[in-house]
Amino acid sequence: MRANRAFDLIVSRGGLEPAFLADRRRLDRIEVVSIDDGEVVLYWDLPAKQASKLLRLLREDHVSLEANEFIATWGGLDLEALF
């Protein structure tokens, strides 16, 4: 099953402005939630600019990968290596 059929991506912004105009202290939250049971599978609380970049990458894989591949790829993510 594709990841976009098994999981929802939920983004909560810490402000109204776009990421490139956001204050450095603003934190955005990204959650990957299982559609079957509503449980949060993956969770990140990041500065707005990093969250924007991560969300772009997540959306690409969310559409193209199978559910188990998606979790394997993003489950053990090292954010320092990514940014």
DSSP file (Angstrom, degrees, kcal/mol; ACC not computed):
  #  RESIDUE AA STRUCTURE BP1 BP2  ACC     N-H-->O    O-->H-N    N-H-->O    O-->H-N    TCO  KAPPA ALPHA  PHI   PSI    X-CA   Y-CA   Z-CA
    1    1 A M              0   0    0      0, 0.0    66,-3.0     0, 0.0    67,-0.3   0.000 360.0 360.0 360.0 137.7    0.0    0.0    0.0
    2    2 A R  B >>  -A   66   0A   0     64,-0.3     3,-1.2     1,-0.1     4,-1.0  -0.303 360.0-120.9 -65.9 150.0    1.3    3.5   -0.9
    3    3 A A  H 3> S+     0   0    0     62,-2.6     4,-2.6    58,-0.3     3,-0.4   0.846 111.9  59.8 -61.9 -34.9    2.3    5.8    2.0
    4    4 A N  H 34 S+     0   0    0     58,-1.0    -1,-0.3    61,-0.3    59,-0.1   0.670 107.0  47.4 -72.1 -13.0   -0.3    8.4    0.9
    5    5 A R  H <4 S+     0   0    0     -3,-1.2    -1,-0.2    57,-0.2    -2,-0.2   0.662 119.0  39.4 -93.1 -20.9   -3.0    5.8    1.5
    6    6 A A  H  < S+     0   0    0     -4,-1.0    29,-2.7    -3,-0.4    30,-0.5   0.717 118.3  38.1 -99.3 -25.7   -1.7    4.7    4.9
    7    7 A F  E  <  -B   34   0B   0     -4,-2.6     2,-0.4    27,-0.2    27,-0.2  -0.947  60.6-146.5-133.7 148.2   -0.6    8.0    6.4
    8    8 A D  E     -B   33   0B   0     25,-2.9    25,-2.7    -2,-0.3     2,-0.6  -0.886  16.7-139.3-105.1 143.1   -1.7   11.6    6.6
    9    9 A L  E     -B   32   0B   0     -2,-0.4     2,-0.5    23,-0.2    23,-0.2  -0.919  21.1-171.1 -99.3 123.7    0.8   14.5    6.8
   10   10 A I  E     -B   31   0B   0     21,-2.8    21,-2.8    -2,-0.6     2,-0.5  -0.972   2.0-170.1-119.1 126.4   -0.3   17.2    9.2
   11   11 A V  E     -B   30   0B   0     -2,-0.5     2,-0.5    19,-0.2    19,-0.2  -0.962   4.8-171.7-118.8 130.0    1.5   20.5    9.4
   12   12 A S  E     -B   29   0B   0     17,-2.8    17,-2.9    -2,-0.5     2,-0.2  -0.972  14.4-150.0-121.7 115.9    1.0   23.1   12.1
   13   13 A R        -     0   0    0     -2,-0.5    15,-0.2    15,-0.2     3,-0.0  -0.567  13.0-142.3 -85.1 147.5    2.6   26.4   11.6
   14   14 A G  S    S+     0   0    0     -2,-0.2     2,-0.3     2,-0.0    -1,-0.1   0.421  84.0   9.3 -85.7   0.7    3.7   28.6   14.5
   15   15 A G  S    S-     0   0    0      2,-0.2    -2,-0.1    11,-0.1     7,-0.1  -0.961  75.0-107.4-165.3 176.5    2.7   31.7   12.6
   16   16 A L  S    S+     0   0    0     -2,-0.3    -1,-0.1     2,-0.1     6,-0.1   0.761  84.5  90.7 -88.6 -26.8    0.9   33.1    9.6
   17   17 A E  S    S-     0   0    0      1,-0.1    -2,-0.2     4,-0.1     5,-0.1  -0.292  86.2 -96.0 -72.8 155.8    3.9   34.3    7.5
   18   18 A P    >>  -     0   0    0      0, 0.0     3,-1.5     0, 0.0     4,-0.7  -0.241  39.6-103.7 -65.8 161.4    5.6   32.0    5.0
   19   19 A A  G >4 S+     0   0    0      1,-0.3     3,-0.9     2,-0.2    30,-0.2   0.839 118.3  58.1 -58.5 -37.8    8.8   30.2    6.1
   20   20 A F  G 34 S+     0   0    0      1,-0.3    -1,-0.3    28,-0.1    29,-0.0   0.703 114.2  38.8 -71.2 -16.1   11.2   32.5    4.3
   21   21 A L  G <4 S+     0   0    0     -3,-1.5    -1,-0.3     2,-0.1    -2,-0.2   0.422  93.5 119.3-104.3  -2.4    9.8   35.5    6.2
   22   22 A A  S << S-     0   0    0     -3,-0.9     2,-0.1    -4,-0.7    27,-0.1  -0.263  71.3-104.0 -71.7 149.7    9.4   33.7    9.6
   23   23 A D    >   -     0   0    0      1,-0.1     3,-1.5     2,-0.0    25,-0.4  -0.392  30.4-118.7 -64.2 146.4   11.2   34.6   12.8
   24   24 A R  T 3  S+     0   0    0      1,-0.3    -1,-0.1    23,-0.1    24,-0.1   0.771 112.8  56.7 -61.5 -25.8   14.1   32.3   13.7
   25   25 A R  T 3  S+     0   0    0     22,-0.1    -1,-0.3     2,-0.1     2,-0.2   0.573  80.6 110.7 -84.3  -9.5   12.3   31.4   16.9
   26   26 A R    <   -     0   0    0     -3,-1.5    22,-1.4     1,-0.0     2,-0.4  -0.473  53.8-157.3 -70.4 133.1    9.1   30.1   15.2
   27   27 A L  E     - C   0  47B   0     20,-0.2     2,-0.4    -2,-0.2    -2,-0.1  -0.931   4.6-161.9-113.4 135.7    8.6   26.4   15.4
   28   28 A D  E     - C   0  46B   0     18,-3.5    18,-2.6    -2,-0.4     2,-0.5  -0.886  12.3-139.8-112.3 147.3    6.5   24.4   13.0
   29   29 A R  E     -BC  12  45B   0    -17,-2.9   -17,-2.8    -2,-0.4     2,-0.5  -0.911  13.2-169.7-112.6 132.0    5.2   20.9   13.7
   30   30 A I  E     -BC  11  44B   0     14,-2.7    14,-2.6    -2,-0.5     2,-0.4  -0.985   9.1-177.0-119.9 127.8    5.1   18.1   11.2
   31   31 A E  E     -BC  10  43B   0    -21,-2.8   -21,-2.8    -2,-0.5     2,-0.6  -0.971  20.1-154.7-125.4 139.3    3.2   14.9   12.1
   32   32 A V  E     -BC   9  42B   0     10,-2.7     9,-3.4    -2,-0.4    10,-1.5  -0.971  25.6-169.6-108.8 116.4    2.8   11.7   10.1
   33   33 A V  E     -BC   8  40B   0    -25,-2.7   -25,-2.9    -2,-0.6     2,-0.3  -0.900  23.2-120.5-116.0 133.6   -0.4   10.1   11.3
   34   34 A S  E  >  -B    7   0B   0      5,-2.8     4,-1.7    -2,-0.4   -27,-0.2  -0.535  13.9-151.3 -69.3 130.1   -1.7    6.6   10.6
   35   35 A I  T  4 S+     0   0    0    -29,-2.7    -1,-0.2    -2,-0.3   -28,-0.1   0.852  90.8  59.2 -70.7 -35.0   -5.1    6.7    8.8
   36   36 A D  T  4 S+     0   0    0    -30,-0.5    -1,-0.2     1,-0.2   -29,-0.1   0.933 127.7   6.4 -61.3 -49.6   -6.1    3.3   10.3
   37   37 A D  T  4 S-     0   0    0      2,-0.1    -2,-0.2     0, 0.0    -1,-0.2   0.466  92.0-120.6-119.6  -2.7   -5.8    4.1   14.0
   38   38 A G     <  +     0   0    0     -4,-1.7     2,-0.2     1,-0.2    -3,-0.1   0.598  61.7 145.2  75.9  10.2   -5.1    7.8   14.1
   39   39 A E        -     0   0    0     -5,-0.1    -5,-2.8     1,-0.1     2,-0.5  -0.563  56.3-112.6 -83.5 145.3   -1.8    7.4   16.0
   40   40 A V  E     +C   33   0B   0     -7,-0.2    -7,-0.3    -2,-0.2     3,-0.1  -0.659  34.7 176.8 -75.8 123.9    1.1    9.7   15.4
   41   41 A V  E     +     0   0B   0     -9,-3.4     2,-0.3    -2,-0.5    -8,-0.2   0.839  68.0  15.9 -96.4 -43.4    3.9    7.6   13.7
   42   42 A L  E     -C   32   0B   0    -10,-1.5   -10,-2.7     2,-0.0    -1,-0.3  -0.974  67.3-175.0-133.3 147.7    6.5   10.3   13.2
   43   43 A Y  E     +C   31   0B   0     -2,-0.3     2,-0.4   -12,-0.2   -12,-0.2  -0.993   5.4 179.4-148.2 133.4    6.8   13.8   14.7
   44   44 A W  E     -C   30   0B   0    -14,-2.6   -14,-2.7    -2,-0.3     2,-0.5  -0.999  12.6-166.8-134.9 139.1    9.1   16.7   14.2
   45   45 A D  E     +C   29   0B   0     -2,-0.4   -16,-0.2   -16,-0.2    -2,-0.0  -0.940  35.1 159.1-121.6 103.2    9.1   20.2   15.9
   46   46 A L  E     -C   28   0B   0    -18,-2.6   -18,-3.5    -2,-0.5    -2,-0.0  -0.827  47.7 -87.8-129.4 158.0   11.5   22.3   13.7
   47   47 A P  E  >  -C   27   0B   0      0, 0.0     4,-2.7     0, 0.0     3,-0.3  -0.349  53.3-105.6 -58.5 151.4   12.3   25.9   12.9
   48   48 A A  H  > S+     0   0    0    -22,-1.4     4,-2.2   -25,-0.4   -29,-0.2   0.845 116.5  49.0 -54.8 -44.1   10.1   27.1   10.1
   49   49 A K  H  > S+     0   0    0    -30,-0.2     4,-1.7     1,-0.2    -1,-0.2   0.912 114.4  44.9 -67.2 -41.2   12.7   27.1    7.3
   50   50 A Q  H  > S+     0   0    0     -3,-0.3     4,-2.8     1,-0.2     5,-0.2   0.894 111.8  53.3 -67.7 -39.2   13.9   23.5    8.1
   51   51 A A  H  X S+     0   0    0     -4,-2.7     4,-2.7     1,-0.2    -2,-0.2   0.889 106.7  53.0 -62.3 -38.9   10.3   22.4    8.4
   52   52 A S  H  X S+     0   0    0     -4,-2.2     4,-1.7    -5,-0.2    -1,-0.2   0.914 111.8  44.7 -62.9 -43.5    9.5   23.8    5.0
   53   53 A K  H  X S+     0   0    0     -4,-1.7     4,-1.8     2,-0.2    -2,-0.2   0.922 114.6  48.5 -66.5 -44.4   12.5   21.8    3.4
   54   54 A L  H  X S+     0   0    0     -4,-2.8     4,-2.8     1,-0.2    -2,-0.2   0.906 109.1  53.4 -63.1 -41.5   11.6   18.6    5.3
   55   55 A L  H  X S+     0   0    0     -4,-2.7     4,-2.6     1,-0.2    -1,-0.2   0.883 105.8  53.4 -61.9 -39.4    7.9   18.9    4.3
   56   56 A R  H  X S+     0   0    0     -4,-1.7     4,-1.5     2,-0.2    -1,-0.2   0.925 112.8  43.9 -61.0 -44.7    8.9   19.2    0.6
   57   57 A L  H  X S+     0   0    0     -4,-1.8     4,-2.0     1,-0.2    -2,-0.2   0.902 112.9  51.7 -67.7 -41.4   11.0   16.0    0.8
   58   58 A L  H  X S+     0   0    0     -4,-2.8     4,-2.8     1,-0.2    -2,-0.2   0.911 107.1  53.0 -61.5 -42.8    8.3   14.2    2.8
   59   59 A R  H  X S+     0   0    0     -4,-2.6     4,-1.3     2,-0.2    -1,-0.2   0.877 107.2  52.2 -63.0 -37.5    5.6   15.0    0.3
   60   60 A E  H  X S+     0   0    0     -4,-1.5     4,-1.5     1,-0.2     3,-0.3   0.948 116.4  38.8 -62.2 -48.1    7.7   13.6   -2.6
   61   61 A D  H  X S+     0   0    0     -4,-2.0     4,-2.6     1,-0.2   -58,-0.3   0.816 107.1  65.4 -73.1 -30.0    8.2   10.3   -0.7
   62   62 A H  H  < S+     0   0    0     -4,-2.8   -58,-1.0     1,-0.2    -1,-0.2   0.842 110.9  36.9 -59.5 -34.7    4.7   10.3    0.6
   63   63 A V  H  < S+     0   0    0     -4,-1.3    -1,-0.2    -3,-0.3    -2,-0.2   0.810 124.2  38.6 -86.3 -33.4    3.4    9.9   -2.9
   64   64 A S  H  < S+     0   0    0     -4,-1.5     2,-0.2    -5,-0.2    -2,-0.2   0.732 101.7  70.7 -97.9 -23.2    6.1    7.7   -4.4
   65   65 A L  S  < S-     0   0    0     -4,-2.6   -62,-2.6    -5,-0.1   -61,-0.3  -0.574  78.1-111.1 -99.2 158.1    7.0    5.1   -1.7
   66   66 A E  B  >  -A    2   0A   0    -64,-0.3     4,-2.5    -2,-0.2   -64,-0.3  -0.431  40.4-105.1 -73.4 159.9    5.2    2.2   -0.2
   67   67 A A  H  > S+     0   0    0    -66,-3.0     4,-2.1     1,-0.2     5,-0.2   0.901 119.8  46.1 -58.6 -46.1    4.1    2.6    3.4
   68   68 A N  H  > S+     0   0    0    -67,-0.3     4,-2.1     1,-0.2    -1,-0.2   0.863 113.3  50.0 -68.6 -34.1    6.8    0.4    4.9
   69   69 A E  H  > S+     0   0    0      2,-0.2     4,-2.4     1,-0.2    -2,-0.2   0.885 108.6  53.6 -67.4 -38.9    9.5    2.0    2.8
   70   70 A F  H  X S+     0   0    0     -4,-2.5     4,-2.5     2,-0.2     5,-0.3   0.930 111.6  43.7 -61.5 -47.3    8.4    5.4    3.9
   71   71 A I  H  X S+     0   0    0     -4,-2.1     4,-2.3     1,-0.2     5,-0.2   0.891 113.5  51.6 -67.2 -39.3    8.6    4.6    7.6
   72   72 A A  H  X S+     0   0    0     -4,-2.1     4,-0.6    -5,-0.2    -1,-0.2   0.888 114.2  44.4 -63.7 -38.3   12.0    2.9    7.0
   73   73 A T  H  < S+     0   0    0     -4,-2.4    -2,-0.2     1,-0.2    -1,-0.2   0.930 126.8  26.8 -71.3 -46.9   13.3    5.9    5.2
   74   74 A W  H >< S+     0   0    0     -4,-2.5     3,-1.1    -5,-0.2    -2,-0.2   0.584 103.1  79.4 -97.9 -11.8   12.0    8.6    7.6
   75   75 A G  H 3< S+     0   0    0     -4,-2.3    -1,-0.1    -5,-0.3    -3,-0.1   0.892 102.7  33.7 -66.1 -41.5   11.9    6.7   10.9
   76   76 A G  T 3< S+     0   0    0     -4,-0.6    -1,-0.3    -5,-0.2     2,-0.1  -0.126  87.1 160.9-105.2  36.5   15.5    6.9   11.7
   77   77 A L    <   -     0   0    0     -3,-1.1     2,-0.8     1,-0.1     3,-0.1  -0.351  32.6-151.8 -67.0 131.4   16.1   10.3   10.2
   78   78 A D    >>  -     0   0    0      1,-0.2     4,-1.3    -2,-0.1     3,-0.7  -0.894   8.1-166.9-100.2 102.8   19.2   12.2   11.3
   79   79 A L  H 3> S+     0   0    0     -2,-0.8     4,-2.3     1,-0.2    -1,-0.2   0.809  83.4  61.0 -63.9 -31.1   18.2   15.9   10.9
   80   80 A E  H 34 S+     0   0    0      1,-0.2    -1,-0.2     2,-0.2    -3,-0.0   0.876 106.0  46.9 -64.8 -35.7   21.7   17.2   11.2
   81   81 A A  H <4 S+     0   0    0     -3,-0.7    -1,-0.2     2,-0.2    -2,-0.2   0.814 112.3  51.5 -72.8 -29.8   22.8   15.1    8.2
   82   82 A L  H  <        0   0    0     -4,-1.3    -2,-0.2     1,-0.2    -1,-0.2   0.876 360.0 360.0 -74.8 -38.8   19.7   16.4    6.2
   83   83 A F     <        0   0    0     -4,-2.3    -2,-0.2   -29,-0.0    -1,-0.2   0.390 360.0 360.0-107.6 360.0   20.3   20.1    6.9
